Amino acid sequence: MHLYVRSAGYGTAGTIPTATYDARFYRDPETLPAGQVAVQRDNMATLRVLAGDPYVYDPKLLRRLRRVDVPALLLWGESDRIVTPAYGAAYAEAFGRGRLQVISEAGHLPQLEQPEATCAAIDGYLREMTADPRGHALVR
């Protein structure tokens, strides 16, 4: 079984095997408000700049990530069948100060599939990053 995906102005139409997405979060592009379509279009434009166009592939990306000199938290779904956690590990290693945190019982969209765990991971990371060297939180 496949899900038909319409272009919505930022890609080509095609199909996605239903095993690679969570149907609970599918929204028909025809039903999206114009503002949401614009946001998605802009997000895809940004993704193309960051990750390469037309195939979201940039062979130089891993080398460029080394130049990022701020801490980076990469959250990855444990059961992501689109981009496996092994990719996440490679990206985390490519960042100068990257860290991978795998979210259990989540696929490609951990922020939707496990929002509590995702927010807890972000919150914990931010608390760690904002603590002073003696372990006291700088932000409460």
N, C-alpha and C positions, 0 to 999 in steps of 0.2 A: 504494500500500500504506500502511496506517495501523496504528499500535500503539494498542490499547485501553488506556486508563488508568483504573484504579479510584480511587475517592475516598480511601481510607485515612484518612478522618476530617478532611481539611483542604482539600477542594476538591470540585469536582463531577466526575463521571465524564465521559469524552469520548475523543476520539482525537487523536493527534499524527501528522502525516505522517512516515513513517520517514526522509525526507530531512533532518529537523531534529534528529535525535538519533543518537548512536553506539550501536548495538545491543549492543556489547561491554559497556556499562555499565548496561544495563537490568536491573533486578531486579524480579521480580514482587512487588507489595505483599503478596500472600497468603503469601509465604515469609519475610517480614521478621520478626525477633524483636520482641516487644512493646516492648522498650526502644528499638529503632531506630525503630519507628513513633511512639513518644512523642517522640523527638528530632526527627523530621521534622515532626510536628504542631506542636511548639514553634517550630521554625525557620520554619514557614509563618506562625504567629501573629506572630512578630517581623517577618517580611517584610511582612505586611499593615499593621502599625503604621508601618513605615518607608516603604513604597512605595504604600500605598493599598489599600483594599478596596472592591469585590470584584475589581477588574480589574487589580491591581497597577499602578494609575495614580493619581498624585497630581499635579495640575497645579501645586501650590505647591512640590513637592520641589526643583526646580532653584534656586528662590529661597532656600529654607532651607539648602541645601548651602553657600551663601556664608558662613554663620555658623560653619561648621566651621573652627576655627583651628589645627588640627594638620595636618601633611603627610599626604596620602592618595595611595596608589598604587592605580590601577585597572588590573587585568589583564584583557585582552580577547582572545578567540580571533580570529585573523585571518579565519577562515572561519565565524564565528558567523552562522547564518542566522535565529536567533530574535531577537537584538538585535544589530544590526550594529555594527562598530567606530565608525561615525559617532556612535552614541548614546554610546559610551564617551568619545569626544572631547568631546562636549557636557557630559557629567557631569564629566569632569576639569577642564574650563574653569569649571564652576559652583562647584567647590570653591575656597576661597580659595588653597589650596596643593596642588592636585591635579596628578597626573601620570598620563598614560595610557601603558601599555606593552602593545603588541600582541604576542601569542604566535603565532609562525609555526606553520603546520600544525596549528592547533587550532580547534575550533568553539566551541560554547556552554560546554563544560566543559574549559577548558585545564588545570585542576589534575588532571584524570583523563587527558586525551588527550596532554598533553605535561608530565608531572610534573617532569621534570628541568629543562626550560626555565622552568617556572613557579617552581620553588624557586630557581633561579639568579637570576631576576628579583627575587624577594623578598629573597634574600640580598644581592644587590648594592645594592638600595634601602636595606636596613637598615644595611649597612656605610656607605653614603653618609650616612645620617641620623645615625649615631653617630660620625662622624669629627669631630674638632675642626677649627677654622678653618684650622689649619696643615696639614691633610690627614692627620694621624695618627689611626689608628683608636682609639676610646675603648673599644671592646669587641672582644675577640678570640675 
